[in-house]
Amino acid sequence: MTTVTKSDIESALQTIQDPHSETSLVDDRKIKEILVDDQRVKVTLELGYPAKSCIPDIRAEIEGRLDGIDGVSNIEVSVSNKISSHSVQKGVSPIPNVKNMIAVASGKGGVGKSTVSANLALALSSEGAQVGILDADIYGPSQPRMMGVRGKPQSKDGKSMQPVFSYHLQTMSIGFLIEEETPMIWRGPMVTQALEQLLKQTAWTDLDYLVIDLPPGTGDTQLTLAQRVPVSGAVIVTTPQDIALLDARKAYRMFEKVEIEVLGVVENMSTYICSQCGHQEHIFGEGGGQRMAEEYGVSYLGGVPLDIRIRRDADRGRPTVVNEPDGEIAQIYRKIARTAAARLSQQKKDFTSDFPSIVIQNT
């Protein structure tokens, strides 16, 4: 009888690639443990990012590779859903109970960044992560309407606010504290202070990811976030046409200057789909987001079509990932979410929260 070793198992799994990071599961150390006991083999997989919908396919591929090894008759593949904290820009301290912050930026208004932010957060949640979303657009908060929630947040201690829950997401927005039609006539310093308070005085609970829906532009709010808030990675949203790409490039340069990793580019409204006949047409141009990603050496996370259902679902307070979870558009958002989270998982980990705080007192 052939004696199977751990090396035999590693060799058999060597060429299996993570479908989102495009790296070998073995080389990227995502195979955390291999136990061989006679003809029984147990493999423990840890992707490092939420991918619940893809786990069955990955498990099946591992089992298929091992099933062909002579001397293996019993195969067990277990998957760990552990998500780690990752490094942020220098000189910024982590926020309690938040492992990773993902900033979603556009550099320009009107490209659908808030809709992408909402569906990105919901997609991460549907893939198995604990997720929150912070509406950082003080002048034009839109997440309360998109998430279908109203009312002021509660406070248990008089010092912090409880996030408002919607579709399993923890949400916070200035829109919860004012009437929907009330304009915020504030100057820059007041806006940046309000943003910091919304972030740091919200009692977030055990979040794997906090998605931050940034306002358009590269002004005070964005700079405050980049310099004072611990951001793990950024996603840039653009449309295909050159005018939008000009501002998207500015957003990329801003993150580059403050040493925040750009996880990738999302091309929104990439193609128009007619609701009557299904005909597709590139009315805003074609491939602009992908060209930008290639130019800067970052991931092209995917293209989202210009589809009336996306607008309708957002206006009704049921974003497409929730309203049509098995639909084609929801699958696009899920793939974008998995790919962005996979890119984040490849960054340097942050172990700050693993160590206790040391306080020295004079006695």
N, C-alpha and C positions, 0 to 999 in steps of 0.2 A: 504494500500500500504506500502511495506517495505521501511524504510528510510535507505539509504546507507550512511555510514560514511567513513572518510578517513582511519580509522583503518581497515575497511572491505576491502578496496582496497589494503592496504599494506599487509594484511594477504593473499589475493589472489595472490599477486605477490611475496611473500616471497621466494618461492622455485625456482623461475626462476633464472638460473645462467648465468652469462656472459660466453659466449662460449670460451673465450680466457684466461681470468684471473681465471676462475673456482670459482668465488665468487658470492654470492647472490647480485642481483641488488639492493635490499633493504638494506641489511647489509653493502654493500660497498658504500652506499649513491650515487648510480648512478641514482636513481629515485629522481630528483631534486625538483619536484613539483607535487602535486596531488590536483586538484581542483574538488570539488563535488558540483554541482548545480542541485538540484532536481534529475532527472534521467540522467543528463549529467555528464560525467566524463572526465576530461582532465589530461593526464599524460605526464610530460616532462622528457625525458631520456637524460642523458649526460654520454656517455661512457668514455670520456677523452682520446680517441685515435681514429685514423682513421679506420673506418670499413664500408665503404659505401656499399660494396657488401653484408654485413650481416645484414644491418639495416632492410630490408623487413622481414626477418625471425624472428628477435627479435620483431619487431612491431606486426607481426602476432601472436606470442606467447602471448604477453601482451594482445592483443585484445581478443584472445581465452579464456584466464583466466577470463577476466572481463565480457565477453559475458555470462558466466554462472551464474553471480550474479543476483539474483532476485531484480528488481527495477532499473536496469541499462539498458537503451535503446539507449543511444547515447554515443559513445566512440571516443575520439580523442587522438592520441598518436603522440607527436612531439619529434623530436630528435635534440639535440644541438651538433654541431661538434667542440665544444671548446676544444682546446689542451693547457694545461698549461705548464709553465716552471717548471722543477724539479731540486732538489738540486744536486750540484756537489761537488767535493772534496774540502776540507777546504783550505782557503787562496788563492783561485783563483776567479777572477772577471768574470762575464758573458761577452760574446761578444755581442755588440749591434745587434739587429734585428735577433738574433738566440735564440730560446727558449730552444732547447735541442740538444746536440751533442751525436751521437752514434758512438763509435769507433768499427771498424771491424778488428779483429786481428786473427792471426793464430799461431804465434810463429815459423812457418816453411813455406818456399816457396813451390810452386807447388801444393797447395791443392785447388786452385780455389777461393781464398779469394776475389780477385778483381772482378771476375764474380759475386760472391755472393753479394758483396757490390753494384755493379751497379744494379742488379735486385732487391735487397732489397730497394734501394732508389726509383726505379721506381714503386715498389709495394706499398710503402707508399704513393707515389704521386697518384697512381691510386685509392687508397682507400680514397682519399679526403684531404690529407695534402699538405702543401707547403714545398717542400723538396729541399735541395741542396746536392752536393757531393763534398768533397775535396779529391783529389788524393795526399796523403801524402807520396807516394813512390817517393822520389826525384831521386833515381838512376834508377828506372825502371817504369816510369809513363805509365799507360796503359788505363786510363779512356778516354783520347781524342779519341783513336781508338775505344774503346767499345761504346762510345756515338756518334760516327760518326761525330765529329766536329773537325775543324782545325782553324787556324788563331789566331792572338794575341788578348788578351782582350783589350778593349778600356778603356780610363780614361777620366772622365768628369771634374775633378778638378786638375789633375796632381799629386794627392797624393794617390788616391785609384784606384783599378781596378774594372771594371764591370765584374760580372760573365758571363761566356758564357752559353747561354741557349741551351738545347737539350732535346727534349721530355718533356717539361715543368719543367725540372730540372735546377737549377742554379749550374753550375759546375766551378771548378777551379783546375788547374794542372800546374806543372812546364813544362809539355809537351806542353802547349800553348805558352811558351816563348822561346823554343828552337826547333831546327829541330829534327824530329823523330829519326834519327840515330845518333844524337850527344850524346856522353857519358858525364855524369856528374862526372868529376874527382875532387871531392870535399872531404875534410876531414870533420869529424863529426861536429865541430862548425859551419861551413858554411852551412851544411845541416839543422841543427836545426834552424839556423837563417832564412834560406829560408822558412822553414815550417811555422814559426811564421809569417813571412811577408805574405805568401800566405793566411793564415787564417785571420789575423787581418787587412790586407790592401785590402781585397776584400769587395766590397760594397754589402754585402748580404742584401736581402730585405725580411723582414717579414717571416722568416723561422720557421716552426714548428719543423723541424728536419734537422740537418746537419750530413750526414753520412760521416765518415772519413775512407777512405781506407788506413789502415796502411801498411807500409812495413813489410816483415816477420822479425821475431826475437824479441829480447827484449833488444835492444841496445840504443844508444843515442837518436834516433828519438822517439822511443816509450817512453823512460823515460822523454824526454822533454814534450811530449804531456801529459803524466800522471801528471807531476808536474806543468805545466804552462798553460795548456789549460783546460777550464771548460767542462769536459766530464760528461754527465748525466748517461751513461751506456755503457757497452761493449758487443759485440757479438763475440764469439769465433768460428772460422771455423776450422774444422778438417776433415780428412778422417778416415775410420774405423780402419786402421792398427795401430799396437802398436807404430811404429816409429813416425808417425804423432802425435799420442796422447801424447807421451812424451813431445813434444814441445808445444802442445796445453795446457798441464798442466802448463808449465812454464809461458805461457801467462796469464793463470788464476791467478797464484801466483803473477805475477807482478801487475795486477790490484788489487788484494787483499791487497798488501802491501801499495799501494797509495790510498786505500779506494775508488776505483771506482767500482760501482755495476756491476756485470756480469749478463746481462739479460738472457743469455742462450747460448746453444751450437747448432751449425748447423753442421750436418754431410753431407759433400759434397761427391759426387761419392759413395753414399751409396750402390748402386747396378748398375750393368752394364745392359743396355737394348740394345739388338741386333737390329740394324736398318733394318735387313732383315726379321727376323721372330718374333721379339718382345720378345724373350726368356730373362729372367732375371737371373743374376748370381752375387753373392757377391765376386767379384774377389779380393777386398782389405780387405776382412774380413766382419764381420757382427756385428752391434750393438755397436761399440766402442764409438761413440759419445753419445749414450744414457747411456752407463755405466759411462762415465765420468760425465755427467750431474747428474746422481744419486749419484755418489761418492761425488760431491761437493755441492749437494743440490740446484742445479740451474735448470732452465727449459731446457728440450730438445725441441728446437724450431722446429725441423723437419729434414728430410733427403732428399737430392736432388740427383737424379740418375745421373750416368755417361751416358750422352746421347749426340750423335754427334750434335744434333740440338743446344744445349747450346753453344758448342764451335763455331759452324758455325755462329750462330746469333751474338755472341760477336765479331768475326773477321770481320763481315760485318757491324759492327756499329749499329746493331739493336738488343739489348738484348732481350731475349726470352719473357719477360713480355710485351715488345712492339711488337715484331714480331708475337707472337701467344698469344694474351691477353686472349683468352678464352680456351687455351690449358691446359692440365693436369699439365705441368711443371710450367706454370705461376700461376696456382692455388696453387701449393706448395709454391712458393715464396710469394704469397699474404698471405697465412696462417702464414708463418714464420714472415712476417712483422707485421701482426696484433698481433700475440702473443708477439713479442718483445716489440711493442709499448704498449700493455696492461700491461706487466710487469713493464715497465717504468712508466706508469700512476699510479701505486700503490706506488711509492716512494714519499718521502716528497716533497711538492711543494716549489718552490722558488718564493718569492714575492718581490724580489729586484727591479724588473722593475716597480712594481706598486707604488713605493714611489719616490717622486722627490728628486733630489740631493740638499743637503743643503750646500750653500757656505757662509762662514762667512768672511766679509771684514771689515777692519779697516776704519772708516770714521772720 
